[in-house]
Amino acid sequence: MEDFVSIFGSVEKLSPTGFLVRTLAVGAILYFASRFLPRRSGGQYAGYDFAFFWMMGGLVASPLFDSKISFANVLTAVITIYVLHYLISYIVVRSRTMARIIGGMAIPLVMGGKILRQNMRKALFPLELLLSEIRQADAPNLAEVEAAVLETNGHVSVLKKPSFQPVTPQDLKINTVEAGLPVLLINEGRVIKENLRKLGYNREWLEGELQKYGVLNVKDVYVATLDGTGQLYYSVQVGALRG
């Protein structure tokens, strides 16, 4: 019990072992805190998300820099901020009005091919950054842009003019077939029997299909997948011999 208090409680000086244990504990807390957060990908954080991450990082790491800080106080603060973040996320989902107040609103920067200078000033968004964003959207020329909107997460959504949009099979009146998500059949030379069974096939069928492409041994295949159209994709392992 005394050792526990000397590591996680408030102490004048922390031993190397205690510092190591605290480091592992901090890593575990940060992992579990991020593991159960609302899912976000890089660059898609709202303002309250950033506030949460900055505060959470500083709070959780503080016992590593000051041995006098007790883990009990840190955990209390972490739980409070964690619950508050979830509460805000819940409110934003349930109320559109609160979503606008807390998360802000999207700001049009280009509309009908014209730059909205007033909105650019309002958003403190420089022209150079707008040009950079539309270049990343594969629109190197402003003349190609029909609309550009500054989203609440800081990302700029760009819509090209119809004459600059790529041609699709629908434009050419070409019928397409839904391929669906490919199903993994072979993983590093091992046949995924369960996936084969779900598709109504067996190992013999798979081996026969691979032999059509000159693959004589399933173990030579690094990966093999089958999409919804029945198209088989495979890749042999480096150094594997093909017949």
KOLTIPA-192336 format. One record per residue: residue in one letter; x, y negated, z negated of N, C-alpha, C in turn; residue number from 1. Coordinates in pm, 1 decimal. Example, Ala and Ser with C-alpha at 12.3 -4.5 7.8 and 13.67 -1.06 7.14 Angstrom:
// residues 2
   type        n.x        n.y        n.z       ca.x       ca.y       ca.z        c.x        c.y        c.z   seq
      A     1319.0      569.0     -780.0     1230.0      450.0     -780.0     1320.0      330.0     -780.0     1
      S     1285.0      225.0     -708.0     1367.0      106.0     -714.0     1290.0       -3.0     -787.0     2
//
This chain:
// residues 243
   type        n.x        n.y        n.z       ca.x       ca.y       ca.z        c.x        c.y        c.z   seq
      M       83.8      120.0        0.0        0.0        0.0        0.0       87.3     -125.0        0.0     1
      E      195.3     -118.7      -78.8      285.9     -232.8      -87.1      353.4     -258.8       46.5     2
      D      391.0     -148.7      116.8      452.8     -162.3      249.1      354.7     -222.3      348.6     3
      F      227.1     -183.1      337.9      123.3     -235.9      426.9      109.8     -386.9      409.1     4
      V      105.4     -430.9      284.9       91.5     -573.9      255.4      214.0     -650.7      303.6     5
      S      332.3     -590.3      290.2      455.6     -659.0      330.1      464.2     -677.5      481.3     6
      I      389.9     -595.4      554.7      392.2     -606.1      700.9      277.0     -691.2      753.0     7
      F      157.4     -667.1      702.9       38.6     -734.6      755.8       -9.1     -850.2      669.6     8
      G       45.6     -863.2      551.4        5.4     -973.2      465.1       95.4    -1094.0      483.3     9
      S       87.4    -1188.3      389.9      168.4    -1309.4      393.4      295.9    -1285.5      313.6    10
      V      410.8    -1291.6      380.0      539.1    -1267.2      314.3      636.2    -1378.0      350.8    11
      E      735.1    -1398.7      266.5      834.6    -1502.2      291.1      926.5    -1464.0      406.3    12
      K      966.1    -1336.1      410.4     1058.5    -1290.1      512.2     1013.4    -1154.3      564.5    13
      L     1017.8    -1138.1      695.1      971.9    -1015.1      758.7     1092.4     -932.4      802.9    14
      S     1093.1     -804.8      765.6     1202.7     -715.4      803.2     1192.3     -679.5      951.5    15
      P     1302.1     -632.0     1012.6     1296.0     -590.2     1153.6     1189.1     -484.4     1179.6    16
      T     1172.7     -392.1     1085.6     1069.2     -288.9     1100.9      930.7     -351.6     1097.9    17
      G      912.4     -444.3     1003.6      783.8     -513.4      995.0      754.0     -593.4     1119.7    18
      F      855.5     -657.6     1176.2      837.8     -735.0     1299.3      798.3     -642.7     1413.9    19
      L      861.8     -523.9     1420.2      828.7     -427.2     1525.0      683.8     -381.5     1512.7    20
      V      640.9     -350.3     1390.5      503.3     -304.2     1368.5      404.6     -414.2     1403.1    21
      R      436.1     -538.1     1362.9      347.2     -650.6     1396.0      337.1     -669.8     1547.1    22
      T      448.5     -653.7     1616.7      448.7     -667.6     1762.8      356.2     -565.1     1827.8    23
      L      364.9     -440.4     1782.0      278.3     -334.9     1835.2      132.2     -364.1     1803.6    24
      A      107.1     -415.1     1683.1      -30.6     -447.0     1643.1      -86.6     -560.9     1727.7    25
      V       -3.8     -662.7     1754.1      -46.2     -776.1     1837.4      -79.2     -727.6     1978.3    26
      G        6.4     -640.9     2033.6      -20.9     -587.2     2166.8     -150.3     -509.3     2171.1    27
      A     -177.0     -430.8     2067.7     -300.9     -351.9     2061.5     -422.8     -441.6     2053.4    28
      I     -414.6     -547.9     1971.8     -528.0     -640.3     1957.8     -557.7     -709.5     2089.4    29
      L     -453.0     -758.2     2157.3     -473.0     -825.8     2285.5     -531.5     -730.6     2389.7    30
      Y     -485.3     -604.9     2387.4     -537.6     -507.0     2483.8     -687.0     -485.2     2463.3    31
      F     -726.2     -457.7     2339.1     -866.7     -430.0     2312.9     -953.5     -553.9     2332.6    32
      A     -896.5     -671.2     2305.6     -971.7     -795.3     2327.0    -1000.1     -816.0     2475.3    33
      S     -900.2     -787.6     2560.7     -918.8     -805.7     2704.7     -995.9     -690.0     2767.7    34
      R     -985.7     -572.4     2707.7    -1049.8     -453.3     2764.2    -1200.8     -468.3     2771.7    35
      F    -1259.7     -533.7     2674.7    -1405.6     -541.8     2668.3    -1457.7     -681.1     2701.2    36
      L    -1375.8     -762.2     2765.6    -1422.2     -892.9     2811.9    -1508.1     -876.9     2937.3    37
      P    -1595.5     -974.4     2966.4    -1664.3     -972.4     3096.1    -1559.8     -969.6     3207.0    38
      R    -1578.6     -885.9     3306.6    -1476.1     -865.1     3408.3    -1456.4     -989.4     3493.0    39
      R    -1330.5    -1026.8     3508.4    -1292.6    -1138.8     3592.8    -1168.5    -1097.3     3669.5    40
      S    -1156.1    -1143.9     3794.0    -1032.6    -1122.8     3867.4     -951.3    -1251.3     3861.2    41
      G     -824.4    -1241.8     3901.0     -737.3    -1356.9     3891.5     -793.9    -1478.0     3963.2    42
      G     -789.6    -1593.4     3898.0     -837.7    -1716.8     3958.3     -987.4    -1734.8     3949.1    43
      Q    -1061.1    -1648.2     3878.1    -1205.4    -1660.8     3868.0    -1247.5    -1682.9     3723.0    44
      Y    -1175.2    -1768.4     3655.2    -1205.3    -1796.5     3515.9    -1276.0    -1930.8     3503.1    45
      A    -1381.0    -1931.1     3422.0    -1449.6    -2056.0     3391.3    -1369.9    -2129.1     3283.9    46
      G    -1410.1    -2254.9     3256.3    -1338.2    -2334.4     3157.6    -1333.7    -2268.8     3021.3    47
      Y    -1447.2    -2210.9     2978.2    -1449.6    -2148.1     2845.7    -1366.8    -2020.0     2842.5    48
      D    -1347.2    -1956.9     2959.8    -1257.7    -1840.8     2966.7    -1114.2    -1881.9     2937.3    49
      F    -1072.2    -1993.8     3000.0     -936.4    -2041.4     2976.7     -916.6    -2079.8     2830.9    50
      A    -1015.7    -2148.4     2772.9    -1005.5    -2186.5     2631.8     -991.3    -2062.0     2544.6    51
      F    -1067.5    -1959.3     2577.1    -1062.2    -1834.7     2500.3     -923.4    -1771.5     2508.2    52
      F     -869.2    -1761.2     2630.4     -740.3    -1695.0     2647.2     -626.8    -1771.3     2578.8    53
      W     -629.7    -1904.5     2590.7     -525.5    -1983.7     2527.0     -531.7    -1969.7     2375.2    54
      M     -651.3    -1980.9     2320.1     -666.6    -1970.8     2174.8     -635.5    -1830.0     2126.3    55
      M     -684.6    -1730.2     2199.7     -662.4    -1591.7     2159.6     -513.6    -1557.1     2162.2    56
      G     -444.4    -1599.2     2267.3     -302.2    -1570.5     2276.9     -222.8    -1634.4     2164.7    57
      G     -253.2    -1761.5     2136.2     -181.5    -1830.5     2029.6     -209.9    -1772.6     1892.9    58
      L     -336.3    -1741.6     1868.5     -374.3    -1687.5     1737.1     -313.1    -1549.9     1712.3    59
      V     -328.0    -1461.3     1809.7     -282.3    -1324.5     1789.5     -130.3    -1317.8     1776.2    60
      A      -59.8    -1404.0     1849.8       86.6    -1400.6     1844.9      143.7    -1475.3     1725.1    61
      S       63.6    -1556.6     1658.7      115.1    -1639.4     1549.0      182.8    -1560.5     1436.0    62
      P      134.8    -1439.1     1398.3      204.0    -1365.5     1291.4      345.6    -1322.7     1328.7    63
      L      378.2    -1327.8     1458.4      513.6    -1291.3     1500.0      612.0    -1405.4     1475.7    64
      F      560.5    -1528.9     1472.2      647.9    -1644.6     1458.9      652.5    -1698.8     1315.8    65
      D      555.1    -1661.7     1237.1      551.8    -1708.5     1098.2      506.5    -1594.0     1009.0    66
      S      599.0    -1540.7      931.3      567.0    -1425.0      847.0      467.9    -1459.1      736.2    67
      K      447.9    -1587.7      707.2      356.6    -1627.2      600.6      210.0    -1617.5      643.8    68
      I      188.4    -1603.4      775.1       51.1    -1593.9      825.5        0.1    -1451.9      804.0    69
      S     -112.8    -1439.5      738.5     -170.8    -1309.6      707.7     -250.9    -1256.8      826.1    70
      F     -241.4    -1127.1      850.8     -317.3    -1065.4      959.2     -467.0    -1073.1      932.9    71
      A     -506.9    -1073.3      806.5     -649.6    -1080.7      772.9     -709.9    -1210.9      824.3    72
      N     -636.9    -1322.2      805.7     -685.5    -1451.1      854.9     -687.6    -1454.6     1007.0    73
      V     -584.9    -1394.3     1067.1     -578.6    -1390.5     1214.0     -695.5    -1311.6     1270.8    74
      L     -723.6    -1195.1     1213.0     -833.5    -1112.3     1261.3     -967.0    -1182.4     1245.1    75
      T     -984.3    -1256.1     1136.6    -1108.7    -1330.8     1116.1    -1128.3    -1434.1     1226.0    76
      A    -1020.5    -1507.6     1257.3    -1029.2    -1608.4     1362.9    -1051.2    -1544.5     1499.3    77
      V     -982.5    -1432.8     1525.1     -995.4    -1363.9     1654.7    -1138.2    -1313.7     1674.8    78
      I    -1194.6    -1251.3     1573.6    -1331.5    -1199.7     1583.6    -1430.6    -1313.2     1605.7    79
      T    -1410.0    -1424.8     1535.9    -1499.1    -1540.7     1551.9    -1496.1    -1592.8     1695.0    80
      I    -1376.0    -1612.1     1748.9    -1362.9    -1663.4     1886.2    -1415.6    -1562.3     1987.2    81
      Y    -1391.3    -1435.2     1961.5    -1436.8    -1329.2     2050.9    -1590.0    -1327.8     2060.0    82
      V    -1655.2    -1332.5     1944.1    -1801.7    -1334.7     1940.1    -1854.8    -1460.9     2007.4    83
      L    -1788.5    -1573.8     1984.4    -1830.8    -1699.8     2044.9    -1820.4    -1693.1     2196.8    84
      H    -1714.2    -1633.3     2247.5    -1697.3    -1620.2     2392.4    -1807.7    -1534.1     2452.4    85
      Y    -1839.6    -1424.0     2386.1    -1947.0    -1338.1     2435.8    -2082.0    -1409.4     2429.7    86
      L    -2102.8    -1486.7     2325.8    -2228.4    -1560.5     2312.3    -2243.5    -1662.5     2425.0    87
      I    -2134.6    -1734.7     2454.5    -2139.2    -1831.9     2563.8    -2163.6    -1762.1     2696.8    88
      S    -2095.1    -1649.0     2719.5    -2113.5    -1573.5     2844.2    -2257.8    -1526.9     2858.6    89
      Y    -2318.5    -1483.4     2748.2    -2457.4    -1437.4     2750.2    -2552.1    -1553.4     2783.4    90
      I    -2529.0    -1668.6     2721.3    -2614.0    -1785.0     2744.8    -2604.8    -1830.3     2890.4    91
      V    -2482.3    -1829.1     2944.8    -2461.0    -1871.5     3082.8    -2535.8    -1780.6     3179.8    92
      V    -2540.2    -1651.1     3149.2    -2611.4    -1556.1     3235.2    -2762.3    -1573.3     3224.0    93
      R    -2810.7    -1600.5     3103.8    -2954.9    -1607.3     3079.6    -3016.9    -1740.3     3119.5    94
      S    -2940.8    -1849.2     3114.0    -2996.1    -1981.8     3139.7    -2917.9    -2052.3     3249.1    95
      R    -2986.8    -2083.6     3357.1    -2921.7    -2154.0     3467.5    -2884.5    -2296.1     3427.3    96
      T    -2969.3    -2357.5     3345.2    -2941.0    -2493.6     3298.7    -2812.9    -2496.5     3216.3    97
      M    -2800.3    -2402.0     3123.4    -2680.6    -2395.9     3040.4    -2558.7    -2358.8     3124.4    98
      A    -2580.3    -2278.7     3229.0    -2470.2    -2242.5     3317.2    -2413.4    -2366.3     3385.3    99
      R    -2503.4    -2457.6     3423.5    -2459.2    -2581.9     3487.4    -2387.4    -2671.7     3388.2   100
      I    -2438.5    -2675.8     3265.5    -2377.8    -2762.1     3163.7    -2240.4    -2709.3     3122.4   101
      I    -2232.5    -2579.3     3096.4    -2108.0    -2520.2     3046.0    -2008.5    -2493.2     3158.3   102
      G    -2056.9    -2435.8     3267.5    -1967.3    -2396.5     3375.8    -1949.3    -2499.8     3484.4   103
      G    -2037.1    -2601.1     3486.4    -2029.7    -2701.6     3590.7    -2102.2    -2657.2     3717.0   104
      M    -2093.9    -2738.1     3819.9    -2161.1    -2709.5     3946.7    -2061.6    -2714.6     4061.0   105
      A    -2091.6    -2640.1     4165.5    -2008.1    -2642.8     4285.1    -2019.0    -2779.7     4351.6   106
      I    -1907.6    -2826.4     4408.1    -1903.8    -2959.4     4470.0    -1870.1    -2945.1     4617.9   107
      P    -1960.1    -2988.7     4708.3    -1929.1    -2984.7     4852.0    -1817.8    -3084.3     4884.5   108
      L    -1717.2    -3037.7     4955.7    -1606.9    -3125.0     4997.1    -1614.0    -3156.7     5145.9   109
      V    -1666.1    -3061.2     5223.2    -1686.6    -3080.9     5366.5    -1826.2    -3031.1     5399.5   110
      M    -1901.5    -3110.5     5473.2    -2036.9    -3071.6     5511.6    -2062.9    -3119.4     5653.5   111
      G    -2106.7    -3027.5     5739.0    -2131.5    -3063.0     5877.9    -2004.7    -3104.9     5950.3   112
      G    -1891.2    -3053.4     5903.9    -1763.5    -3087.2     5967.4    -1704.0    -3217.9     5920.4   113
      K    -1770.8    -3288.6     5827.9    -1721.7    -3418.4     5780.4    -1676.8    -3408.3     5635.1   114
      I    -1561.9    -3468.1     5605.6    -1510.2    -3468.6     5468.3    -1589.9    -3567.3     5384.4   115
      L    -1636.5    -3522.1     5269.1    -1713.6    -3607.4     5178.2    -1616.2    -3674.2     5081.4   116
      R    -1571.6    -3794.4     5117.2    -1467.2    -3862.4     5041.2    -1510.9    -3891.1     4897.6   117
      Q    -1637.8    -3924.7     4879.9    -1687.0    -3956.2     4745.3    -1677.2    -3832.9     4654.4   118
      N    -1713.8    -3716.7     4707.5    -1703.8    -3593.4     4629.3    -1558.6    -3554.7     4603.8   119
      M    -1472.0    -3585.5     4700.1    -1329.6    -3557.6     4682.1    -1275.4    -3639.7     4565.5   120
      R    -1314.8    -3766.7     4558.7    -1270.4    -3852.5     4448.1    -1330.1    -3805.4     4316.9   121
      K    -1457.8    -3769.1     4320.7    -1525.9    -3722.8     4199.3    -1457.4    -3599.6     4140.9   122
      A    -1414.5    -3509.5     4228.4    -1350.5    -3386.3     4183.9    -1200.2    -3402.6     4164.2   123
      L    -1146.0    -3523.7     4192.5    -1001.5    -3548.4     4184.9     -926.1    -3444.5     4267.7   124
      F     -979.7    -3421.0     4386.7     -926.7    -3317.5     4474.3     -856.4    -3383.3     4591.8   125
      P     -721.8    -3377.9     4597.8     -648.1    -3446.0     4704.5     -665.9    -3378.8     4840.0   126
      L     -649.6    -3457.5     4944.3     -665.5    -3407.6     5080.5     -563.9    -3297.5     5111.8   127
      E     -441.2    -3313.1     5059.8     -337.8    -3212.6     5086.7     -379.0    -3075.3     5034.1   128
      L     -442.8    -3073.8     4915.5     -486.1    -2946.5     4858.2     -601.4    -2886.9     4938.4   129
      L     -690.2    -2971.8     4988.1     -800.1    -2923.7     5072.3     -745.3    -2859.6     5199.5   130
      L     -646.8    -2924.9     5261.7     -586.7    -2870.1     5382.5     -520.0    -2736.3     5353.7   131
      S     -455.7    -2726.9     5238.7     -392.5    -2601.3     5199.4     -496.3    -2490.9     5182.7   132
      E     -608.3    -2523.2     5120.3     -712.9    -2423.4     5096.4     -774.6    -2374.1     5226.4   133
      I     -799.9    -2464.5     5321.1     -862.9    -2420.4     5446.2     -763.9    -2341.8     5531.2   134
      R     -632.7    -2371.6     5518.0     -534.0    -2291.5     5589.9     -533.1    -2148.4     5537.2   135
      Q     -548.0    -2134.3     5404.7     -553.7    -2000.9     5345.5     -679.3    -1926.1     5388.6   136
      A     -781.9    -2000.6     5430.0     -905.3    -1938.8     5479.3     -899.3    -1916.0     5629.9   137
      D     -776.6    -1921.0     5685.7     -755.3    -1897.2     5828.9     -827.3    -2001.6     5913.9   138
      A     -823.6    -2127.7     5866.5     -878.5    -2238.4     5944.2     -775.8    -2351.0     5943.4   139
      P     -670.0    -2339.9     6025.3     -561.9    -2437.6     6021.5     -600.8    -2577.9     6063.8   140
      N     -715.5    -2590.8     6127.9     -759.3    -2720.7     6177.8     -892.6    -2757.8     6114.3   141
      L     -901.3    -2881.1     6065.0    -1027.2    -2926.7     6004.6    -1142.5    -2923.9     6103.5   142
      A    -1111.4    -2931.5     6231.2    -1216.7    -2929.5     6333.2    -1288.4    -2795.0     6335.5   143
      E    -1228.1    -2691.4     6278.4    -1289.8    -2559.0     6276.0    -1386.8    -2541.3     6159.1   144
      V    -1382.7    -2633.5     6063.8    -1457.0    -2616.0     5938.4    -1594.9    -2679.9     5946.3   145
      E    -1696.0    -2598.5     5917.4    -1833.2    -2648.3     5908.9    -1862.2    -2699.8     5768.4   146
      A    -1817.9    -2623.6     5667.5    -1842.6    -2663.2     5528.4    -1732.1    -2606.9     5439.4   147
      A    -1703.4    -2680.4     5333.0    -1608.2    -2634.9     5231.1    -1662.5    -2679.0     5095.9   148
      V    -1666.3    -2584.6     5001.7    -1725.2    -2611.3     4870.6    -1625.6    -2576.1     4761.1   149
      L    -1606.5    -2670.1     4668.3    -1521.3    -2644.7     4552.0    -1604.6    -2573.6     4446.7   150
      E    -1573.7    -2445.0     4425.1    -1650.9    -2364.8     4330.8    -1612.5    -2399.4     4187.0   151
      T    -1694.1    -2354.4     4093.9    -1671.0    -2385.6     3952.9    -1544.0    -2320.4     3898.3   152
      N    -1492.1    -2217.3     3965.8    -1368.9    -2152.7     3920.3    -1244.4    -2212.0     3985.6   153
      G    -1263.2    -2320.8     4064.6    -1149.9    -2387.1     4127.5    -1118.5    -2337.8     4267.5   154
      H    -1186.1    -2232.8     4311.1    -1164.2    -2179.1     4445.0    -1245.8    -2258.8     4546.6   155
      V    -1190.5    -2276.7     4666.1    -1261.6    -2347.3     4773.0    -1315.3    -2245.2     4873.0   156
      S    -1448.0    -2240.6     4885.6    -1512.3    -2152.9     4983.6    -1524.0    -2227.8     5115.4   157
      V    -1479.6    -2163.1     5223.1    -1475.6    -2228.3     5353.9    -1564.2    -2153.3     5452.3   158
      L    -1650.0    -2228.2     5522.2    -1734.0    -2171.2     5627.4    -1694.0    -2233.9     5759.9   159
      K    -1652.8    -2148.4     5855.4    -1613.3    -2198.3     5986.1    -1734.7    -2232.2     6072.2   160
      K    -1712.6    -2317.7     6169.0    -1817.5    -2346.6     6266.8    -1842.6    -2220.6     6350.4   161
      P    -1965.4    -2202.3     6397.5    -1998.7    -2080.1     6472.3    -1904.3    -2051.5     6588.8   162
      S    -1858.7    -2156.1     6656.7    -1772.2    -2135.4     6774.0    -1632.7    -2086.0     6737.6   163
      F    -1596.8    -2097.3     6607.9    -1464.6    -2053.1     6563.6    -1470.4    -1925.7     6479.9   164
      Q    -1588.9    -1871.7     6460.7    -1601.5    -1748.8     6382.9    -1570.5    -1628.3     6471.5   165
      P    -1509.9    -1524.4     6414.0    -1475.8    -1406.4     6494.6    -1600.1    -1335.3     6546.2   166
      V    -1584.9    -1272.6     6662.4    -1695.3    -1198.6     6723.8    -1718.6    -1069.7     6645.1   167
      T    -1844.4    -1036.8     6621.1    -1881.5     -915.7     6549.4    -1950.0     -816.6     6643.7   168
      P    -1956.0     -690.0     6606.8    -2028.4     -592.0     6690.1    -2173.2     -634.0     6715.1   169
      Q    -2233.6     -702.7     6618.7    -2372.2     -747.4     6636.3    -2381.6     -851.0     6748.0   170
      D    -2280.1     -940.1     6756.2    -2278.8    -1039.5     6863.3    -2271.4     -972.6     7000.4   171
      L    -2196.9     -862.7     7006.5    -2180.1     -791.1     7133.3    -2286.5     -683.7     7153.7   172
      K    -2381.8     -676.7     7060.8    -2491.2     -579.6     7065.3    -2438.8     -436.1     7070.5   173
      I    -2336.5     -411.1     6987.3    -2278.6     -277.2     6978.1    -2332.5     -210.0     6853.0   174
      N    -2385.6      -91.6     6867.2    -2437.4      -17.7     6752.1    -2322.3       33.4     6666.7   175
      T    -2337.1       19.9     6537.0    -2234.4       67.7     6444.8    -2294.4      169.5     6348.9   176
      V    -2206.4      249.6     6290.8    -2248.7      352.7     6196.3    -2188.1      322.0     6061.0   177
      E    -2269.0      331.6     5956.8    -2218.7      308.9     5821.9    -2119.5      418.9     5784.6   178
      A    -1994.6      379.1     5760.5    -1892.9      478.1     5728.0    -1897.9      518.7     5581.1   179
      G    -1940.8      429.5     5495.0    -1944.7      459.6     5352.8    -1804.8      466.7     5293.3   180
      L    -1798.2      483.6     5164.1    -1669.9      494.3     5097.5    -1607.9      630.8     5124.5   181
      P    -1478.8      634.7     5158.1    -1414.2      764.0     5184.4    -1403.1      846.6     5056.8   182
      V    -1412.2      976.6     5072.5    -1402.9     1069.6     4959.5    -1265.2     1134.0     4960.5   183
      L    -1199.4     1134.7     4846.5    -1065.6     1192.5     4835.6    -1074.7     1344.9     4837.1   184
      L    -1002.3     1407.0     4930.8    -1002.4     1553.6     4943.8     -870.4     1615.8     4899.7   185
      I     -760.7     1545.9     4923.9     -629.0     1596.1     4884.2     -552.7     1484.6     4815.7   186
      N     -496.0     1515.8     4702.9     -416.7     1419.0     4628.0     -280.8     1480.8     4595.6   187
      E     -176.8     1432.1     4663.0      -40.3     1480.8     4643.9      -31.8     1632.9     4657.1   188
      G      -89.6     1684.4     4765.3      -81.3     1826.8     4794.6     -181.7     1913.5     4722.3   189
      R     -263.8     1854.5     4634.0     -363.9     1931.6     4559.1     -502.8     1905.0     4615.2   190
      V     -574.0     2011.6     4648.4     -708.8     1999.9     4703.7     -807.7     1968.7     4591.5   191
      I     -891.5     1867.7     4612.9     -994.8     1831.4     4515.6    -1119.2     1913.9     4549.2   192
      K    -1127.8     2032.0     4490.1    -1234.6     2126.8     4524.0    -1372.9     2069.8     4492.8   193
      E    -1384.0     1995.1     4384.3    -1514.3     1940.7     4345.1    -1569.6     1847.3     4452.0   194
      N    -1483.3     1761.0     4508.8    -1527.4     1669.5     4613.5    -1564.2     1743.8     4741.2   195
      L    -1486.9     1848.4     4772.4    -1520.3     1930.0     4889.0    -1656.3     1995.0     4872.2   196
      R    -1681.5     2046.2     4752.8    -1808.1     2114.6     4724.9    -1926.0     2017.4     4735.6   197
      K    -1907.4     1894.3     4688.4    -2015.1     1795.4     4695.8    -2051.0     1761.8     4840.6   198
      L    -1950.0     1769.1     4928.8    -1973.1     1738.7     5070.1    -2022.3     1859.5     5148.3   199
      G    -2025.4     1976.8     5082.6    -2072.5     2097.1     5149.0    -1964.6     2169.7     5228.0   200
      Y    -1838.2     2140.4     5196.8    -1728.2     2206.6     5266.3    -1648.7     2292.2     5168.3   201
      N    -1554.4     2369.2     5223.7    -1466.3     2449.6     5139.7    -1322.6     2431.6     5185.0   202
      R    -1231.6     2497.9     5116.5    -1089.3     2484.3     5146.6    -1055.8     2532.8     5287.0   203
      E    -1122.0     2641.6     5329.0    -1095.2     2696.4     5461.8    -1128.7     2594.5     5570.1   204
      W    -1240.3     2524.7     5552.9    -1278.0     2421.0     5650.3    -1172.7     2312.0     5655.2   205
      L    -1127.8     2268.6     5538.8    -1027.8     2161.3     5531.0     -897.2     2204.0     5597.8   206
      E     -853.6     2325.5     5569.4     -729.7     2374.8     5630.2     -743.1     2382.8     5782.4   207
      G     -863.1     2422.7     5827.4     -886.6     2430.3     5971.7     -880.1     2294.1     6038.0   208
      E     -936.9     2193.2     5972.2     -933.7     2057.3     6026.6     -791.8     2003.8     6032.8   209
      L     -714.3     2030.6     5928.8     -576.2     1982.6     5925.8     -491.0     2051.1     6031.8   210
      Q     -519.9     2178.9     6056.4     -444.6     2252.8     6157.9     -466.1     2194.7     6296.7   211
      K     -583.4     2131.2     6318.3     -609.5     2066.6     6446.8     -511.2     1953.3     6472.2   212
      Y     -461.7     1894.6     6362.2     -365.6     1784.6     6373.1     -221.7     1833.2     6355.5   213
      G     -203.4     1965.4     6349.1      -69.1     2019.7     6338.8      -17.1     2035.1     6197.9   214
      V     -102.1     2018.7     6098.3      -60.5     2035.0     5959.0      -92.0     2178.0     5916.5   215
      L       10.6     2256.8     5889.9       -8.0     2398.5     5860.4      -17.8     2428.1     5711.5   216
      N       31.0     2338.5     5628.0       32.2     2362.0     5484.1      -31.1     2243.9     5411.8   217
      V     -133.2     2272.7     5333.5     -202.6     2167.4     5258.9     -107.2     2095.2     5164.5   218
      K       -8.8     2166.4     5111.8       85.0     2107.2     5016.9      172.5     1999.7     5079.9   219
      D      176.7     1997.8     5214.6      253.8     1894.2     5283.9      179.2     1762.1     5291.9   220
      V       50.9     1763.9     5257.2      -33.4     1644.3     5270.3      -28.6     1562.4     5141.6   221
      Y        6.3     1435.9     5154.9       10.0     1346.6     5039.2     -131.0     1303.7     5000.2   222
      V     -208.9     1263.4     5098.8     -346.7     1222.4     5073.4     -432.4     1255.3     5195.4   223
      A     -558.0     1293.5     5169.9     -654.2     1317.1     5277.5     -790.9     1271.5     5229.0   224
      T     -861.5     1198.1     5313.9     -994.5     1148.4     5279.1    -1090.5     1173.4     5394.5   225
      L    -1218.7     1171.5     5362.4    -1323.4     1190.7     5463.3    -1428.0     1083.0     5442.7   226
      D    -1457.7     1004.3     5549.1    -1557.5      898.3     5534.5    -1696.0      948.6     5574.8   227
      G    -1794.1      859.2     5568.4    -1932.5      896.8     5593.8    -1960.5      938.2     5736.3   228
      T    -1871.9      901.7     5829.0    -1892.2      939.6     5969.4    -1828.3     1074.4     6000.3   229
      G    -1762.6     1134.9     5900.5    -1695.4     1262.4     5923.4    -1553.6     1247.1     5973.2   230
      Q    -1501.3     1123.5     5969.0    -1365.6     1098.7     6015.5    -1266.3     1135.4     5906.0   231
      L    -1174.9     1225.1     5939.7    -1074.3     1271.1     5843.5     -947.7     1187.9     5858.6   232
      Y     -900.1     1135.2     5745.7     -772.6     1063.9     5743.9     -676.4     1143.2     5657.5   233
      Y     -551.0     1153.2     5703.0     -452.2     1223.3     5622.3     -316.3     1157.8     5639.9   234
      S     -230.2     1179.8     5543.2      -93.4     1131.9     5548.9       -4.0     1238.4     5487.6   235
      V       96.1     1283.1     5562.9      185.6     1386.6     5511.3      290.4     1324.5     5420.8   236
      Q      341.1     1404.9     5329.1      443.8     1357.1     5238.0      575.3     1340.4     5313.3   237
      V      656.5     1247.5     5266.5      784.5     1220.8     5330.1      870.6     1345.2     5325.6   238
      G      922.6     1384.4     5440.3     1008.1     1502.2     5447.6      933.9     1630.3     5476.6   239
      A      798.6     1623.9     5476.8      720.4     1745.5     5504.9      728.1     1779.1     5653.5   240
      L      730.5     1907.3     5684.6      738.4     1951.5     5823.0      598.0     1971.6     5877.9   241
      R      578.1     1929.1     5999.3      449.2     1950.1     6065.0      467.5     2046.1     6180.4   242
      G      363.4     2130.6     6201.3      371.1     2226.3     6309.5      333.3     2165.0     6441.5   243
//
